[in-house]
Amino acid sequence: MLAKPEGRGPQRGGGGRGKKRRHPEDDGESGGGKRKGGEEGEKGQGDSGRKRLDALSVGYFRRVGERLSEGFEDNEEREMFVENVLTEVKGKATMVAMDRTGSITLQRLLPLSSLDQVGEVLAELGGESGSELKAVACDRCGGHVVESAVRQISRWSESSHKDSSSTAEEEEEEVCGLLEAQVLSVSQVVRENTAEFIKHIHGSHVVRTLLHVLAGCLGPPRSESRPGAKERNVVPELTDFEIPTSFWYELKSLTETLMDNVNLSVTDAAASAVFQTMLTVSHRKRPKLCKQLLRRIMEYLTSRSAAPGVSPLLVFLKDQASSRLIETIIQLSQKSLLREIYKNHLKGQMVDLALHPIANFPIQRLTAASAKHKMFLKLFDELIQGVEAILAAGHMGVVVQLAESCAESGEKQGDLMQCLLHAFHCAEPGSRHVSCLPLFMSLLTYDVYYHTEPAEGSTQTEVPLSKMCYHGSRLVQALSRFKERSLLLSSLRTLTPADLLTMASDPAGSHVLQALITTSSDKGRGKILKRLEGQYVQMACSRLGSRVLEAIWNSASVSHRQSIAQELAMSESQLRSDQFARHVWAKFALSHFIHRRAHWQEIQTGESKKRKLFSDILE
């Protein structure tokens, strides 16, 4: 019987998405509910007749894990240890892989093993015919082991380059041959049971890892790469590696088999994630194949029956599983396919889709992808009609992306700014224009922010700056890249020094202040810095404020730097003892400024000239 599992926390269930969407890859990562006596609790996987590791074996693998954490003095000691542990695994690899403690230990051991040792473990997990692999790969713990084993093939080219002698290369071919054959065997098992694998919460992850490996690019292991809520949209960095020739052909075979099950990609969240991975890796490594896959998936999506006169794509855009897939298609599509998607399916529907709780996400992707093309003008003309309604619906991402696309394309910038002024009720009378910055950053209308009636015309400047939010910050950062940003700068200059300090110390506001100051002309920057005088010491002692101050310093002229240094130098003891300000003190060379002023001035002048030279070259 198993001891109480240790290590990973409970699994997050779901896969549904409301305002904050959860991706299938966030699910089934580790653990489930509590298990008694090693019971898995995963239905439909044939658990009842499965043998379990005894308590002594569980204890042994826990001690192995502890020893791995200690590290090894040399390679010989490590190799001997790995060999001894794998000897214990032999004959019961499946039980070890499907045990919580055993699985975690094996995942840590496989990267330290030789390629032929990894191949032997994978061969045992598959059994004589390879048919036993399915049960392990679709197991909550076993799936991680299969993934870890398959990932090790990325090391084969590293080993082969260590020794260029023909004997070493021949030996490496044999070593790689075993693991290569096992990876191909895993792929064959997946092809024979595609529907079951891609719908399975754990098995689908094995398929996704397999796609990465066959294409020759890997991201960080799942156990190390669970993104936090704020990082969910960050694309993991992929590392390319050489692959055996056989993988080229196998990837083609696997994608063909997956395309036979394309219907599952629009009904099942786990299957949708597999298709997204397939498109992403093929786009990176096999662009021609990706182009074919994109066309074929779009042909399938647009051929489904829908209400007369209604595109089936409009239905799929509002579905949790298929909308994710459509987002990926949009991001990877070329101009011709993007134009086709918009012209034949989405034209005239953009505002309605932007107001939908699910469909607004693909609309954001389309707005981003179209920024480089003429079709953006048509998208803009549609979306601009519903900006106020979209803001009222809380779909801030659509408006932010519209602003970012305007900044990138250089088109429609004035139209968007006027639209935002009207949406935030600060267009009329003109005296309200100077209030736009706090309104945009807080995403509140003039009436709500200043607690006034719509008919009133005066600006209530006594309201202190507050309620800055993430999407408001991103909106203003996009607007700061517009050709004409005098309204934002005028609004910034009306803020009190206390408001500017609040802004510099706020997670959302600090990015805005940095963007507006660093993109200003020397004259405009000087006006803002004039209002910041008296606040530099407090900024330097703030975690976020110190970063803003460094960004200001890097873009400031010598005279502006001298003013900042003069103010900071008067609080030497406070700055040198503060955890954040001491870095500012060092980077600004303020000790030099106090004791060797002429030399400091000479260095700053040289840096300024060098920065101007690089700026001229880039322009």
Secondary structure, DSSP 8 states (H G I E B T S, - for coil): ------SS--------BSSSB--GGGSSSS--S--STT----TTS--TT-----HHHHHHHHHHHHHHHH--SSHHHHHHHHHHHHHHHTT-HHHHHTSHHHHHHHHHHGGGS-HHHHHHHHHHHHTTTSTTHHHHHTSTTHHHHHHHHHHGGGGHHHHHHH--SHHHHHHHHHHHHHHHHHHHHHHHHHHHTHHHHHHSTTHHHHHHHHHHHHHTEE---GGG----GGGTTS----EE----HHHHHHHHHHHHHHHTTGGGGGT-HHHHHHHHHHHHHHHHH-HHHHHHHHHHHHHHHHHS--STT--HHHHHTTSHHHHHHHHHHHHH--HHHHHHHIIIIITT-HHHHHTSTTTHHHHHHHHHHGGGSTHHHHHHHHHGGGHHHHHHTT-HHHHHHHHHHHHHH--SHHHHHHHHHHHTT-SSSGGGGGGHHHHHHHT--HHHHTT--TT--S--TTS------HHHHHHHHHHTTSS--HHHHHHHHTS-HHHHHHHHTSTTHHHHHHHHHHTS-HHHHHHHHHHHTT-HHHHHTSHHHHHHHHHHHHH--HHHHHHHHHHHHTTHHHHHHSTTHHHHHHHTTHHHHHH-HHHHHHHHHHHHHHHHHHHHHH-
